[in-house]
Amino acid sequence: MHLSTILLTTLSVLTSSFELIPAVFTPFTEDGSIDYPKIEPYSTFLKEQQNISTVFISGTNGESLSLSLEERKRLTDEWAQTSSNVIVMVSSESIVDSVELSSYVKTVSETNSNIISVAAMSSSFFKPSTAQDLVDYLKPMAEAAAPLPFRYYHIPSMTGVSIDMIEFQDLVEDQIDTFVGIKYTDTDLFTLRKLILNKGEGVEHFWGKDEILITGIATGATSAVGSTYNFMGRTGYDIVNAFLTADLPSAQSQQDKIVNVVSSWGNLGGIPAQKAIMQMVGMDLGRGVRTPNRALTDEEYDDLEEKLKEVGFFD
Ligand SMILES: *[C@@H]1O[C@H](CO)[C@@H](O)[C@H](O)[C@H]1NC(C)=O
């Protein structure tokens, strides 16, 4: 086969399958309860303005560990009604709640095909100490959600759990039938590459670091889950498409847009800052976050908007 034919064939496969999945925020009203009616317009905004077709709900950005079980059930209902592909993060610090949410999501999925999978991260207060302990911890959630596909959400920066992922993947593939992959939110690319080389059939790795999306694609992730795709979905796809058509300078300059935006919020806190950005781009989710996160003050909001103007975010 001619080289360009091989290249084109490979490209069309890659372009059509690499997907950007926003980890969605939870909208709150002034009194701190969840603003459920915002979910429908939010879902439409993602589809129409950001070219998004799959959402990751109830994760870090959704402040899931600060939500009640009832709230997370209701969020599952609301997103499943408005969005065509929904991945639900089901874990919490109590295995009882985690299993109950898993089985709730499975029940919803029996009458609503928009739910495509569940995901769970490790507990973080009491931590599993071996790869097998982590598999044992995840198993009841995966079983309660089965036959829904199950993903492990690896985010050591938040959980403090840094178990050997290679060993973990070997064990989880053997012991959890519905295991389909890892959402990999870490910068250790060597480990990610080894995970990809060692993986069984049907297992995929989702990349979780927006500000270095290029490296995730280059290392072999098949999709990416992140916060900035909520408002920079098109920039994200510009990076993906430039990279896959071997236009590295363009991929890098598109990547710099995300680098500049992520840098602009400094230590304001990613979630409150990005909720402010959602408001700036016309998708008002309220500025509220759940304590101990803290909403931006008006002054912080204005400063952030000014910094974003300086880096050309609104151009
Ligand atoms: C929109 O998303 C699809 C994947 O769902 C992607 O292949 C396409 O390149 C994106 N288009 C733009 C203009 O970002």
The ligand as an SDF file (V2000), in Angstrom:
LIG
                    3D

 14 14  0  0  0  0  0  0  0  0999 V2000
  -16.6160   17.1920   16.4540 C   0  0  0  0  0  0  0  0  0  0  0  0
  -16.5450   15.9520   17.1310 O   0  0  0  0  0  0  0  0  0  0  0  0
  -16.2000   14.8240   16.3450 C   0  0  0  0  0  0  0  0  0  0  0  0
  -16.1930   13.6150   17.2630 C   0  0  0  0  0  0  0  0  0  0  0  0
  -17.4400   13.4290   17.8560 O   0  0  0  0  0  0  0  0  0  0  0  0
  -14.8250   15.0280   15.7320 C   0  0  0  0  0  0  0  0  0  0  0  0
  -14.4790   13.9180   14.9340 O   0  0  0  0  0  0  0  0  0  0  0  0
  -14.8470   16.3040   14.9080 C   0  0  0  0  0  0  0  0  0  0  0  0
  -13.5580   16.5390   14.4040 O   0  0  0  0  0  0  0  0  0  0  0  0
  -15.2780   17.4890   15.7600 C   0  0  0  0  0  0  0  0  0  0  0  0
  -15.4150   18.6580   14.9090 N   0  0  0  0  0  0  0  0  0  0  0  0
  -14.9430   19.8540   15.2330 C   0  0  0  0  0  0  0  0  0  0  0  0
  -15.1660   20.9310   14.2320 C   0  0  0  0  0  0  0  0  0  0  0  0
  -14.3760   20.0950   16.2780 O   0  0  0  0  0  0  0  0  0  0  0  0
  1  2  1  0
  1 10  1  0
  2  3  1  0
  3  4  1  0
  3  6  1  0
  4  5  1  0
  6  7  1  0
  6  8  1  0
  8  9  1  0
  8 10  1  0
 10 11  1  0
 11 12  1  0
 12 13  1  0
 12 14  2  0
M  END
$$$$
